């Protein structure tokens, strides 16, 4: 479905087509483009795909365990006092695909989101908060005793 | 597949909590018997509405735990009709509704 919409966007498609034929993009990169930042395999690439350059902020609170015995289920709550926050994202730096989720907040919704994430190994958990044109970040290390991505 | 959805009002703020039944396969896990990779199968979109108003719209990857949990709060009132809908990477979808109490 996404691919169809993607291909219908003729301007975007032709631009990508030119980039592919010019050897600027490999087909794998084009695939990743469709999945967006969720396909990025490093924190740096995820931030690049999200097109953000976050600024560190002390006004973001990450509530997560210091030590997670079971990496398959790590409870995380992100909240912020930054005015005008509209989006919260959670990333796990050392996961195979770091971006876990993005939560877009509607009107009247408090700047907070809770979920449970998987962590393959000990890693920084990074919270991003979008407010206006700016993106802020905070991080907290979670030590993982038993990884949650193996099988 | 099932969804547990609760919405409780306290001091003008509604806390919405949801638990969705879903395997959330990353696509990186191997079947222990066959040694073959289990295909990725995860919820990639969740939308929570109150009537026509979108409260929360989430984009997820496979790093969200199996049987995903989601909680958030908004300024609301008793009787608000809350509807949660998820869609996964295979195009499957499920939804649940509840009234704020």
gemmi code that builds the backbone of each chain (N, CA, C; Angstrom):
import gemmi

chains = {
    "A": [
        ("UNK", (0.847, -1.204, 0.000), (0.000, 0.000, 0.000), (0.872, 1.239, 0.000)),
        ("UNK", (1.818, 1.258, 0.931), (2.728, 2.395, 1.047), (3.512, 2.560, -0.254)),
        ("UNK", (3.902, 1.397, -0.807), (4.704, 1.418, -2.014), (3.916, 2.037, -3.164)),
        ("UNK", (2.625, 1.690, -3.215), (1.792, 2.225, -4.286), (1.712, 3.742, -4.182)),
        ("UNK", (1.469, 4.215, -2.979), (1.381, 5.667, -2.765), (2.715, 6.307, -3.140)),
        ("UNK", (3.769, 5.617, -2.727), (5.128, 6.093, -2.989), (5.363, 6.246, -4.491)),
        ("UNK", (4.912, 5.226, -5.251), (5.132, 5.249, -6.689), (4.251, 6.269, -7.387)),
        ("UNK", (3.097, 6.556, -6.787), (2.200, 7.538, -7.387), (2.770, 8.949, -7.284)),
        ("UNK", (3.569, 9.157, -6.267), (4.198, 10.466, -6.110), (5.251, 10.624, -7.186)),
        ("UNK", (4.823, 11.066, -8.378), (5.693, 11.032, -9.556), (6.942, 11.881, -9.369)),
        ("UNK", (6.789, 13.029, -8.743), (7.941, 13.926, -8.558), (8.979, 13.218, -7.695)),
        ("UNK", (8.503, 12.683, -6.568), (9.402, 11.991, -5.647), (9.994, 10.768, -6.337)),
        ("UNK", (9.132, 10.012, -7.058), (9.581, 8.781, -7.692), (10.647, 9.060, -8.736)),
        ("UNK", (10.433, 10.093, -9.537), (11.414, 10.360, -10.575), (12.725, 10.841, -9.955)),
        ("UNK", (12.626, 11.599, -8.876), (13.831, 12.070, -8.192), (14.622, 10.886, -7.653)),
        ("UNK", (13.905, 9.917, -7.074), (14.559, 8.730, -6.543), (15.131, 7.908, -7.697)),
        ("UNK", (14.330, 7.798, -8.786), (14.773, 7.069, -9.964), (16.086, 7.621, -10.496)),
        ("UNK", (16.167, 8.944, -10.570), (17.394, 9.591, -11.037), (18.540, 9.244, -10.099)),
        ("UNK", (18.247, 9.303, -8.794), (19.278, 9.018, -7.804), (19.758, 7.571, -7.916)),
        ("UNK", (18.807, 6.646, -8.196), (19.181, 5.235, -8.321), (20.058, 5.047, -9.561)),
        ("UNK", (19.592, 5.618, -10.719), (20.344, 5.408, -11.951), (21.695, 6.116, -11.893)),
        ("UNK", (21.767, 7.168, -11.111), (23.034, 7.885, -10.982), (23.955, 7.181, -9.984)),
        ("UNK", (23.429, 6.090, -9.383), (24.249, 5.318, -8.452), (24.359, 5.960, -7.081)),
        ("UNK", (23.502, 6.942, -6.822), (23.555, 7.621, -5.522), (22.857, 6.784, -4.454)),
        ("UNK", (21.857, 6.027, -4.876), (21.105, 5.217, -3.924), (21.114, 3.772, -4.396)),
        ("UNK", (21.321, 2.852, -3.502), (21.205, 1.438, -3.855), (19.746, 1.041, -3.688)),
        ("UNK", (19.268, -0.005, -4.368), (17.876, -0.440, -4.176), (17.559, -0.708, -2.709)),
        ("UNK", (18.522, -1.222, -1.950), (18.295, -1.491, -0.530), (17.982, -0.203, 0.220)),
        ("UNK", (18.662, 0.858, -0.180), (18.398, 2.141, 0.485), (17.006, 2.638, 0.162)),
        ("UNK", (16.554, 2.376, -1.079), (15.214, 2.791, -1.475), (14.181, 2.034, -0.640)),
        ("UNK", (14.417, 0.739, -0.436), (13.547, -0.071, 0.415), (13.481, 0.536, 1.816)),
        ("UNK", (14.639, 0.861, 2.328), (14.713, 1.419, 3.681), (13.948, 2.733, 3.757)),
        ("UNK", (14.011, 3.481, 2.652), (13.320, 4.761, 2.588), (11.818, 4.584, 2.819)),
        ("UNK", (11.265, 3.484, 2.269), (9.835, 3.238, 2.406), (9.451, 2.957, 3.853)),
        ("UNK", (10.321, 2.239, 4.536), (10.053, 1.942, 5.943), (10.445, 3.122, 6.821)),
        ("UNK", (11.149, 4.059, 6.217), (11.556, 5.248, 6.932), (12.572, 4.933, 8.000)),
        ("UNK", (12.535, 5.743, 9.062), (13.542, 5.651, 10.118), (13.489, 4.308, 10.851)),
        ("UNK", (12.352, 3.596, 10.722), (12.222, 2.312, 11.424), (13.167, 1.249, 10.872)),
        ("UNK", (13.639, 1.435, 9.622), (14.544, 0.461, 9.014), (16.000, 0.775, 9.326)),
        ("UNK", (16.272, 1.960, 9.852), (17.657, 2.362, 10.125), (18.277, 1.423, 11.154)),
        ("UNK", (19.538, 1.041, 10.911), (20.179, 0.046, 11.775), (21.171, 0.657, 12.770)),
        ("UNK", (21.364, 1.949, 12.708), (22.180, 2.603, 13.737), (21.418, 3.832, 14.223)),
        ("UNK", (21.766, 4.274, 15.418), (21.117, 5.455, 15.991), (21.318, 6.660, 15.073)),
        ("UNK", (22.557, 6.791, 14.567), (22.901, 7.917, 13.700), (22.014, 7.928, 12.445)),
        ("UNK", (21.859, 6.740, 11.828), (21.042, 6.647, 10.619), (19.564, 6.897, 10.918)),
        ("UNK", (19.114, 6.443, 12.087), (17.711, 6.666, 12.462), (17.445, 8.165, 12.593)),
        ("UNK", (18.349, 8.869, 13.255), (18.177, 10.319, 13.422), (18.238, 11.019, 12.072)),
        ("UNK", (19.125, 10.519, 11.204), (19.256, 11.093, 9.870), (17.949, 10.890, 9.092)),
        ("UNK", (17.389, 9.662, 9.173), (16.149, 9.348, 8.456), (14.974, 10.162, 9.001)),
        ("UNK", (15.040, 10.475, 10.300), (13.974, 11.282, 10.901), (14.196, 12.761, 10.604)),
        ("UNK", (15.360, 13.067, 10.037), (15.755, 14.436, 9.701), (15.758, 15.339, 10.931)),
        ("UNK", (16.330, 14.832, 12.011), (16.383, 15.648, 13.233), (17.817, 15.769, 13.756)),
        ("UNK", (18.092, 16.924, 14.341), (19.353, 17.152, 15.039), (18.972, 17.586, 16.445)),
        ("UNK", (18.773, 16.601, 17.340), (18.236, 16.959, 18.652), (19.203, 17.731, 19.534)),
        ("UNK", (18.609, 18.523, 20.393), (19.342, 19.338, 21.357), (19.064, 18.720, 22.724)),
        ("UNK", (20.109, 18.468, 23.509), (19.894, 17.821, 24.816), (19.063, 18.714, 25.743)),
        ("UNK", (18.158, 18.095, 26.479), (17.291, 18.860, 27.367), (17.138, 18.163, 28.706)),
        ("UNK", (17.121, 18.975, 29.780), (16.900, 18.422, 31.125), (15.408, 18.362, 31.438)),
        ("UNK", (14.595, 18.865, 30.525), (13.144, 18.910, 30.767), (12.411, 17.687, 30.246)),
        ("UNK", (13.169, 16.642, 29.939), (12.559, 15.374, 29.516), (12.879, 14.343, 30.590)),
        ("UNK", (11.864, 13.617, 31.035), (12.062, 12.574, 32.043), (11.846, 11.215, 31.408)),
        ("UNK", (12.836, 10.339, 31.595), (12.716, 8.960, 31.130), (12.570, 8.096, 32.369)),
        ("UNK", (11.405, 7.452, 32.467), (11.209, 6.534, 33.592), (11.393, 5.122, 33.042)),
        ("UNK", (12.526, 4.515, 33.406), (12.836, 3.159, 32.945), (13.700, 2.516, 34.023)),
        ("UNK", (13.700, 1.197, 34.109), (14.507, 0.561, 35.151), (16.000, 0.753, 34.881)),
        ("UNK", (16.808, 0.858, 35.941), (18.262, 0.938, 35.756), (18.788, -0.402, 35.268)),
        ("UNK", (18.194, -1.462, 35.836), (18.551, -2.821, 35.425), (17.271, -3.540, 35.026)),
        ("UNK", (17.251, -4.057, 33.799), (16.100, -4.831, 33.341), (16.527, -6.292, 33.293)),
        ("UNK", (15.886, -7.110, 34.094), (16.260, -8.526, 34.099), (15.851, -9.203, 32.803)),
        ("UNK", (14.703, -8.791, 32.272), (14.186, -9.381, 31.042), (14.102, -8.311, 29.954)),
        ("UNK", (15.012, -8.393, 28.994), (15.047, -7.398, 27.919), (13.846, -7.446, 26.986)),
        ("UNK", (13.037, -8.508, 27.091), (11.876, -8.627, 26.204), (10.768, -7.656, 26.587)),
        ("UNK", (10.763, -7.258, 27.857), (9.700, -6.378, 28.357), (10.298, -5.334, 29.301)),
        ("UNK", (10.636, -4.172, 28.743), (11.209, -3.104, 29.556), (10.220, -1.936, 29.572)),
        ("UNK", (9.602, -1.663, 30.727), (8.635, -0.560, 30.774), (9.331, 0.798, 30.668)),
        ("UNK", (8.810, 1.649, 29.803), (9.399, 2.974, 29.608), (8.280, 4.012, 29.584)),
        ("UNK", (8.466, 5.086, 30.356), (7.542, 6.216, 30.299), (8.358, 7.469, 30.029)),
        ("UNK", (7.976, 8.190, 28.995), (8.643, 9.444, 28.663), (7.664, 10.569, 28.958)),
        ("UNK", (8.152, 11.586, 29.680), (7.313, 12.764, 29.886), (8.191, 14.004, 29.771)),
        ("UNK", (7.555, 15.136, 29.523), (8.334, 16.364, 29.372), (7.537, 17.572, 29.833)),
        ("UNK", (8.271, 18.600, 30.262), (7.634, 19.864, 30.643), (7.860, 20.915, 29.551)),
        ("UNK", (8.484, 20.488, 28.439), (8.722, 21.411, 27.325), (7.368, 21.844, 26.744)),
        ("UNK", (7.162, 23.157, 26.660), (5.879, 23.677, 26.172), (5.700, 23.348, 24.696)),
        ("UNK", (4.480, 23.000, 24.324), (4.147, 22.777, 22.910), (4.674, 21.477, 22.339)),
        ("UNK", (4.939, 20.492, 23.203), (5.427, 19.197, 22.708), (4.322, 18.502, 21.920)),
        ("UNK", (4.640, 18.046, 20.717), (3.630, 17.396, 19.879), (3.985, 15.952, 19.542)),
        ("UNK", (5.236, 15.592, 19.748), (5.670, 14.242, 19.389), (6.703, 13.726, 20.367)),
        ("UNK", (6.577, 12.458, 20.724), (7.565, 11.803, 21.583), (8.048, 10.555, 20.843)),
        ("UNK", (9.363, 10.374, 20.761), (9.905, 9.160, 20.149), (10.812, 8.445, 21.130)),
        ("UNK", (10.830, 7.119, 21.006), (11.694, 6.304, 21.864), (12.654, 5.528, 20.976)),
        ("UNK", (13.936, 5.624, 21.282), (14.948, 4.882, 20.529), (15.826, 4.087, 21.488)),
        ("UNK", (16.268, 2.912, 21.025), (17.191, 2.091, 21.808), (18.482, 2.005, 21.002)),
        ("UNK", (19.524, 2.694, 21.479), (20.753, 2.876, 20.690), (21.322, 1.563, 20.171)),
        ("UNK", (21.357, 0.514, 21.000), (22.023, -0.735, 20.598), (21.104, -1.796, 20.015)),
        ("UNK", (19.837, -1.469, 19.770), (18.955, -2.461, 19.133), (19.266, -2.544, 17.637)),
        ("UNK", (18.947, -3.702, 16.989), (19.221, -3.841, 15.553), (18.577, -2.733, 14.716)),
        ("UNK", (17.364, -2.329, 15.099), (16.755, -1.139, 14.505), (16.362, -0.247, 15.688)),
        ("UNK", (17.122, 0.821, 15.904), (16.980, 1.608, 17.144), (15.612, 2.268, 17.385)),
        ("UNK", (14.941, 2.731, 16.319), (13.673, 3.448, 16.554), (12.579, 2.473, 16.981)),
        ("UNK", (12.061, 2.650, 18.188), (11.006, 1.768, 18.706), (9.636, 2.324, 18.351)),
        ("UNK", (9.441, 3.621, 18.558), (8.138, 4.185, 18.268), (8.106, 5.696, 18.351)),
        ("UNK", (7.137, 6.261, 17.638), (6.877, 7.698, 17.695), (5.420, 7.882, 18.074)),
        ("UNK", (5.166, 8.736, 19.053), (3.815, 8.976, 19.548), (3.459, 10.425, 19.247)),
        ("UNK", (2.457, 10.630, 18.375), (2.025, 11.985, 18.033), (0.858, 12.351, 18.920)),
        ("UNK", (1.005, 13.450, 19.635), (0.024, 13.831, 20.640), (-0.994, 14.797, 20.077)),
        ("UNK", (-2.265, 14.478, 20.231), (-3.331, 15.366, 19.783), (-3.558, 16.488, 20.790)),
        ("UNK", (-4.501, 17.377, 20.464), (-4.826, 18.497, 21.340), (-5.365, 17.999, 22.678)),
        ("UNK", (-4.895, 18.598, 23.754), (-5.390, 18.237, 25.077), (-4.738, 16.994, 25.658)),
        ("UNK", (-3.803, 16.427, 24.906), (-3.115, 15.227, 25.390), (-1.862, 15.644, 26.140)),
        ("UNK", (-1.675, 15.062, 27.312), (-0.507, 15.404, 28.124), (0.779, 14.904, 27.474)),
        ("UNK", (1.855, 15.640, 27.699), (3.137, 15.313, 27.066), (3.789, 14.138, 27.781)),
        ("UNK", (3.200, 12.991, 27.547), (3.677, 11.783, 28.203), (3.227, 10.558, 27.397)),
        ("UNK", (4.065, 9.544, 27.348), (3.667, 8.283, 26.714), (4.344, 7.132, 27.435)),
        ("UNK", (3.579, 6.060, 27.646), (4.094, 4.864, 28.314), (3.964, 3.675, 27.403)),
        ("UNK", (4.987, 2.838, 27.365), (4.893, 1.585, 26.641), (5.904, 0.601, 27.216)),
        ("UNK", (6.044, -0.548, 26.562), (7.057, -1.530, 26.953), (7.864, -1.863, 25.716)),
        ("UNK", (9.177, -1.884, 25.871), (10.038, -2.115, 24.703), (10.944, -3.322, 24.900)),
        ("UNK", (11.477, -3.792, 23.748), (12.451, -4.891, 23.776), (13.850, -4.288, 23.739)),
        ("UNK", (14.754, -4.901, 24.464), (16.150, -4.468, 24.414), (17.035, -5.695, 24.266)),
        ("UNK", (17.838, -5.723, 23.207), (18.703, -6.863, 22.938), (19.841, -6.973, 23.928)),
        ("UNK", (20.341, -5.833, 24.359), (21.432, -5.796, 25.334), (21.431, -4.433, 26.014)),
        ("UNK", (22.363, -4.272, 26.979), (22.503, -3.002, 27.690), (22.661, -1.864, 26.686)),
        ("UNK", (21.908, -0.789, 26.911), (21.909, 0.298, 25.928), (21.382, 1.586, 26.546)),
        ("UNK", (21.680, 2.676, 25.876), (21.017, 3.931, 26.198), (19.621, 3.889, 25.599)),
        ("UNK", (18.640, 4.339, 26.385), (17.301, 4.575, 25.852), (17.223, 6.075, 25.618)),
        ("UNK", (16.856, 6.440, 24.400), (16.837, 7.857, 24.045), (15.407, 8.317, 23.808)),
        ("UNK", (15.078, 9.449, 24.408), (13.754, 10.037, 24.198), (13.931, 11.293, 23.368)),
        ("UNK", (13.101, 11.428, 22.345), (13.094, 12.655, 21.549), (11.750, 13.333, 21.747)),
        ("UNK", (11.776, 14.647, 21.882), (10.533, 15.407, 22.006), (10.553, 16.509, 20.965)),
        ("UNK", (9.494, 16.529, 20.160), (9.379, 17.578, 19.150), (8.447, 18.653, 19.673)),
        ("UNK", (8.910, 19.896, 19.630), (8.082, 21.034, 20.019), (8.347, 22.145, 19.021)),
        ("UNK", (7.326, 22.531, 18.280), (7.520, 23.524, 17.220), (8.483, 22.947, 16.185)),
        ("UNK", (9.516, 23.718, 15.819), (10.480, 23.254, 14.816), (11.650, 22.525, 15.465)),
        ("UNK", (11.650, 22.480, 16.791), (12.827, 21.924, 17.473), (12.605, 20.523, 18.002)),
        ("UNK", (13.706, 19.788, 18.099), (13.659, 18.444, 18.666), (14.667, 18.378, 19.804)),
        ("UNK", (14.195, 17.937, 20.948), (15.036, 17.836, 22.137), (15.237, 16.368, 22.481)),
        ("UNK", (16.318, 16.082, 23.216), (16.579, 14.687, 23.559), (17.080, 14.517, 24.982)),
        ("UNK", (16.918, 13.315, 25.484), (17.465, 12.921, 26.777), (17.767, 11.437, 26.675)),
        ("UNK", (18.655, 10.942, 27.526), (18.943, 9.508, 27.476), (19.167, 8.947, 28.875)),
        ("UNK", (18.931, 7.642, 28.954), (19.184, 6.930, 30.197), (19.656, 5.523, 29.856)),
        ("UNK", (20.689, 5.083, 30.564), (21.174, 3.730, 30.300), (20.323, 2.708, 31.049)),
        ("UNK", (19.977, 1.636, 30.362), (19.283, 0.507, 30.980), (20.177, -0.709, 30.807)),
        ("UNK", (20.564, -1.310, 31.951), (21.388, -2.518, 31.880), (20.469, -3.722, 31.724)),
        ("UNK", (20.794, -4.570, 30.745), (19.937, -5.714, 30.459), (20.654, -7.001, 30.852)),
        ("UNK", (19.997, -7.802, 31.705), (20.580, -9.071, 32.149), (20.373, -10.147, 31.094)),
        ("UNK", (19.129, -10.313, 30.620), (18.828, -11.301, 29.572), (18.212, -10.553, 28.405)),
        ("UNK", (18.867, -10.615, 27.250), (18.409, -9.864, 26.079), (17.043, -10.303, 25.591)),
        ("UNK", (16.355, -9.393, 24.939), (14.970, -9.655, 24.537), (14.777, -9.742, 23.042)),
        ("UNK", (15.857, -9.933, 22.279), (15.688, -9.972, 20.831), (16.107, -11.313, 20.246)),
        ("UNK", (16.710, -12.167, 21.039), (17.165, -13.454, 20.522), (16.027, -14.449, 20.460)),
        ("UNK", (16.344, -15.678, 20.157), (15.260, -16.654, 20.131), (15.775, -18.063, 19.941)),
    ],
    "B": [
        ("UNK", (-6.858, -12.628, 18.653), (-6.418, -11.245, 18.912), (-7.472, -10.540, 19.767)),
        ("UNK", (-6.965, -9.840, 20.717), (-7.885, -9.108, 21.589), (-7.207, -7.823, 22.064)),
        ("UNK", (-8.025, -6.881, 22.431), (-7.505, -5.621, 22.967), (-8.204, -5.354, 24.290)),
        ("UNK", (-7.407, -5.015, 25.307), (-7.992, -4.553, 26.563), (-7.834, -3.045, 26.573)),
        ("UNK", (-8.937, -2.335, 26.741), (-8.892, -0.867, 26.695), (-9.634, -0.318, 27.902)),
        ("UNK", (-8.947, 0.588, 28.637), (-9.564, 1.207, 29.809), (-9.353, 2.708, 29.744)),
        ("UNK", (-10.346, 3.488, 30.152), (-10.216, 4.943, 30.186), (-10.883, 5.444, 31.460)),
        ("UNK", (-10.054, 5.940, 32.390), (-10.565, 6.354, 33.696), (-10.318, 7.840, 33.942)),
        ("UNK", (-11.366, 8.521, 34.429), (-11.286, 9.959, 34.690), (-10.891, 10.215, 36.136)),
        ("UNK", (-9.933, 11.132, 36.351), (-9.576, 11.605, 37.692), (-9.145, 13.064, 37.591)),
        ("UNK", (-9.821, 13.958, 38.286), (-9.508, 15.394, 38.286), (-9.428, 16.002, 36.881)),
        ("UNK", (-10.378, 15.662, 36.033), (-10.433, 16.265, 34.697), (-9.472, 15.658, 33.691)),
        ("UNK", (-8.679, 14.688, 34.165), (-7.719, 14.042, 33.257), (-8.093, 12.574, 33.087)),
        ("UNK", (-8.169, 12.163, 31.831), (-8.515, 10.770, 31.522), (-7.225, 9.992, 31.247)),
        ("UNK", (-7.048, 8.896, 31.959), (-5.909, 8.038, 31.673), (-6.389, 6.870, 30.815)),
        ("UNK", (-5.807, 6.760, 29.631), (-6.159, 5.673, 28.710), (-5.055, 4.621, 28.782)),
        ("UNK", (-5.463, 3.381, 29.012), (-4.501, 2.279, 29.063), (-4.968, 1.189, 28.123)),
        ("UNK", (-4.026, 0.641, 27.359), (-4.397, -0.412, 26.412), (-3.370, -1.529, 26.397)),
        ("UNK", (-3.874, -2.731, 26.220), (-3.032, -3.910, 26.077), (-3.540, -4.642, 24.842)),
        ("UNK", (-2.659, -4.779, 23.856), (-3.066, -5.374, 22.580), (-2.404, -6.738, 22.423)),
        ("UNK", (-3.208, -7.728, 22.067), (-2.634, -9.057, 21.865), (-1.989, -9.104, 20.474)),
        ("UNK", (-0.669, -9.293, 20.430), (0.027, -9.343, 19.139), (1.430, -9.909, 19.338)),
        ("UNK", (1.922, -10.765, 18.400), (3.249, -11.368, 18.613), (4.418, -10.394, 18.513)),
        ("UNK", (4.266, -9.321, 17.745), (5.351, -8.344, 17.555), (6.670, -9.031, 17.193)),
        ("UNK", (6.626, -9.821, 16.123), (7.841, -10.498, 15.647), (8.761, -9.497, 14.944)),
        ("UNK", (10.026, -9.528, 15.305), (10.978, -8.565, 14.742), (11.447, -8.929, 13.338)),
        ("UNK", (11.345, -10.226, 12.998), (11.908, -10.676, 11.725), (13.361, -11.099, 11.882)),
        ("UNK", (13.887, -10.991, 13.085), (15.291, -11.354, 13.325), (15.417, -12.624, 14.153)),
        ("UNK", (14.266, -13.101, 14.658), (14.279, -14.299, 15.493), (14.243, -15.544, 14.616)),
        ("UNK", (14.929, -16.574, 15.055), (14.923, -17.825, 14.284), (14.051, -18.855, 14.966)),
        ("UNK", (13.372, -19.653, 14.129), (12.604, -20.778, 14.631), (13.608, -21.817, 15.125)),
        ("UNK", (13.473, -22.226, 16.386), (14.467, -23.132, 16.968), (14.505, -24.493, 16.286)),
        ("UNK", (13.369, -24.935, 15.735), (13.316, -26.264, 15.114), (13.871, -26.231, 13.694)),
        ("UNK", (13.434, -25.267, 12.891), (13.813, -25.263, 11.475), (15.057, -24.421, 11.218)),
        ("UNK", (15.387, -23.524, 12.146), (16.531, -22.637, 11.949), (16.231, -21.508, 10.972)),
        ("UNK", (14.972, -21.448, 10.514), (14.602, -20.387, 9.577), (14.114, -19.158, 10.318)),
        ("UNK", (14.332, -18.015, 9.686), (13.894, -16.760, 10.313), (12.375, -16.671, 10.332)),
        ("UNK", (11.842, -16.229, 11.453), (10.400, -16.011, 11.550), (10.132, -14.630, 10.940)),
        ("UNK", (9.222, -14.563, 9.947), (8.996, -13.263, 9.285), (8.512, -12.177, 10.243)),
        ("UNK", (8.904, -10.959, 9.950), (8.491, -9.815, 10.766), (6.964, -9.709, 10.751)),
        ("UNK", (6.397, -9.477, 11.889), (4.951, -9.311, 12.020), (4.713, -8.445, 13.248)),
        ("UNK", (4.481, -7.174, 13.010), (4.323, -6.261, 14.151), (3.341, -5.131, 13.832)),
        ("UNK", (2.728, -4.628, 14.870), (1.826, -3.473, 14.751), (2.689, -2.275, 14.390)),
        ("UNK", (2.345, -1.571, 13.308), (3.148, -0.400, 12.961), (2.366, 0.910, 13.055)),
        ("UNK", (1.086, 0.798, 13.404), (0.281, 2.022, 13.514), (-0.804, 1.817, 14.576)),
        ("UNK", (-0.908, 2.756, 15.475), (-1.971, 2.725, 16.474), (-2.606, 4.110, 16.508)),
        ("UNK", (-3.939, 4.143, 16.486), (-4.621, 5.424, 16.566), (-5.682, 5.351, 17.656)),
        ("UNK", (-5.690, 6.353, 18.518), (-6.709, 6.414, 19.563), (-7.516, 7.694, 19.358)),
        ("UNK", (-8.831, 7.522, 19.232), (-9.702, 8.668, 18.987), (-10.721, 8.825, 20.100)),
        ("UNK", (-11.153, 10.057, 20.305), (-12.305, 10.327, 21.153), (-13.327, 10.952, 20.205)),
        ("UNK", (-14.341, 10.192, 19.835), (-15.261, 10.650, 18.787), (-14.476, 10.770, 17.493)),
        ("UNK", (-14.484, 11.980, 16.877), (-13.753, 12.181, 15.622), (-12.347, 12.707, 15.869)),
        ("UNK", (-12.081, 13.080, 17.126), (-10.812, 13.727, 17.452), (-9.710, 12.700, 17.695)),
        ("UNK", (-8.585, 12.855, 16.995), (-7.458, 11.945, 17.210), (-6.691, 12.402, 18.455)),
        ("UNK", (-6.649, 11.525, 19.443), (-5.909, 11.839, 20.665), (-4.444, 11.492, 20.492)),
        ("UNK", (-4.217, 10.279, 20.012), (-2.847, 9.811, 19.884), (-2.713, 8.980, 18.617)),
        ("UNK", (-1.648, 9.248, 17.888), (-1.360, 8.457, 16.704), (0.089, 8.008, 16.835)),
        ("UNK", (0.293, 6.701, 16.845), (1.644, 6.185, 17.087), (2.124, 5.364, 15.908)),
        ("UNK", (3.396, 5.547, 15.564), (4.067, 4.715, 14.563), (5.033, 3.838, 15.339)),
        ("UNK", (4.945, 2.533, 15.127), (5.779, 1.610, 15.886), (6.684, 0.783, 14.993)),
        ("UNK", (7.788, 0.372, 15.588), (8.666, -0.602, 14.963), (8.565, -1.903, 15.740)),
        ("UNK", (9.417, -2.867, 15.398), (9.332, -4.175, 16.041), (9.973, -4.203, 17.426)),
        ("UNK", (10.549, -3.079, 17.875), (11.157, -3.045, 19.213), (10.137, -2.859, 20.336)),
        ("UNK", (8.884, -2.666, 19.971), (7.838, -2.616, 20.995), (7.583, -4.077, 21.412)),
        ("UNK", (7.463, -4.305, 22.729), (7.323, -5.666, 23.259), (6.086, -6.386, 22.713)),
        ("UNK", (6.143, -7.715, 22.726), (4.993, -8.534, 22.350), (3.815, -8.171, 23.246)),
        ("UNK", (2.612, -8.299, 22.721), (1.396, -7.883, 23.423), (1.564, -6.458, 23.966)),
        ("UNK", (1.665, -5.503, 23.045), (2.042, -4.130, 23.392), (1.128, -3.446, 24.413)),
        ("UNK", (1.796, -2.669, 25.256), (1.121, -1.843, 26.257), (1.288, -0.392, 25.854)),
        ("UNK", (0.218, 0.364, 26.043), (0.256, 1.786, 25.708), (-0.554, 2.540, 26.756)),
        ("UNK", (-0.003, 3.637, 27.257), (-0.771, 4.471, 28.181), (-0.458, 5.940, 27.925)),
        ("UNK", (-1.497, 6.770, 28.032), (-1.327, 8.220, 27.921), (-2.522, 8.881, 28.599)),
        ("UNK", (-2.460, 10.198, 28.761), (-3.541, 10.921, 29.437), (-3.958, 12.133, 28.621)),
        ("UNK", (-5.227, 12.509, 28.757), (-5.682, 13.725, 28.079), (-6.772, 14.385, 28.924)),
        ("UNK", (-6.998, 15.678, 28.633), (-8.040, 16.421, 29.344), (-9.378, 16.026, 28.728)),
        ("UNK", (-10.177, 15.303, 29.491), (-11.431, 14.818, 28.939), (-12.523, 14.753, 29.983)),
        ("UNK", (-13.599, 14.048, 29.651), (-14.758, 13.983, 30.534), (-15.352, 12.579, 30.533)),
        ("UNK", (-16.110, 12.302, 31.593), (-16.803, 11.016, 31.672), (-17.763, 10.903, 30.489)),
        ("UNK", (-17.864, 9.719, 29.922), (-18.774, 9.503, 28.798), (-18.102, 9.659, 27.445)),
        ("UNK", (-16.873, 10.223, 27.407), (-16.142, 10.302, 26.129), (-16.048, 8.907, 25.541)),
        ("UNK", (-16.253, 8.821, 24.238), (-16.168, 7.508, 23.585), (-14.770, 7.329, 22.996)),
        ("UNK", (-14.033, 6.376, 23.517), (-12.648, 6.139, 23.102), (-12.598, 4.934, 22.173)),
        ("UNK", (-11.892, 5.115, 21.057), (-11.719, 3.994, 20.126), (-10.246, 3.844, 19.769)),
        ("UNK", (-9.741, 2.643, 19.948), (-8.357, 2.355, 19.564), (-8.358, 1.417, 18.364)),
        ("UNK", (-7.552, 1.749, 17.367), (-7.412, 0.894, 16.186), (-5.933, 0.658, 15.928)),
        ("UNK", (-5.547, -0.601, 15.721), (-4.164, -0.845, 15.293), (-4.148, -1.502, 13.926)),
        ("UNK", (-3.031, -1.306, 13.222), (-2.797, -1.940, 11.928), (-1.391, -2.514, 11.983)),
        ("UNK", (-1.178, -3.709, 11.418), (0.179, -4.248, 11.440), (0.789, -4.280, 10.046)),
        ("UNK", (2.038, -4.741, 9.980), (2.780, -4.697, 8.713), (2.242, -5.684, 7.679)),
        ("UNK", (1.343, -6.579, 8.083), (0.703, -7.471, 7.113), (-0.668, -6.949, 6.700)),
        ("UNK", (-1.025, -5.780, 7.178), (-2.304, -5.184, 6.821), (-3.463, -5.637, 7.689)),
        ("UNK", (-3.160, -6.467, 8.701), (-4.218, -6.883, 9.618), (-4.561, -5.729, 10.540)),
        ("UNK", (-5.789, -5.725, 11.027), (-6.208, -4.616, 11.887), (-7.193, -5.110, 12.950)),
        ("UNK", (-7.263, -4.389, 14.049), (-8.231, -4.703, 15.095), (-8.560, -3.400, 15.813)),
        ("UNK", (-9.725, -3.335, 16.427), (-10.059, -2.129, 17.172), (-10.893, -2.477, 18.387)),
        ("UNK", (-10.949, -1.546, 19.326), (-11.747, -1.721, 20.541), (-12.291, -0.359, 20.940)),
        ("UNK", (-13.427, -0.375, 21.630), (-14.029, 0.872, 22.083), (-14.381, 0.787, 23.546)),
        ("UNK", (-14.351, 1.941, 24.220), (-14.782, 1.984, 25.610), (-15.277, 3.402, 25.927)),
        ("UNK", (-16.046, 3.530, 26.986), (-16.504, 4.847, 27.434), (-15.676, 5.256, 28.645)),
        ("UNK", (-15.345, 6.526, 28.730), (-14.590, 7.030, 29.883), (-15.481, 6.958, 31.120)),
        ("UNK", (-14.946, 6.375, 32.181), (-15.724, 6.289, 33.424), (-14.927, 6.856, 34.592)),
    ],
}
model = gemmi.Model(1)
for chain_id, residues in chains.items():
    chain = gemmi.Chain(chain_id)
    for i, (resn, *xyz) in enumerate(residues, 1):
        res = gemmi.Residue()
        res.name, res.seqid = resn, gemmi.SeqId(i, " ")
        for name, pos in zip(("N", "CA", "C"), xyz):
            atom = gemmi.Atom()
            atom.name, atom.element = name, gemmi.Element(name[0])
            atom.pos, atom.b_iso = gemmi.Position(*pos), 0.0
            res.add_atom(atom)
        chain.add_residue(res)
    model.add_chain(chain)
structure = gemmi.Structure()
structure.add_model(model)
structure.setup_entities()
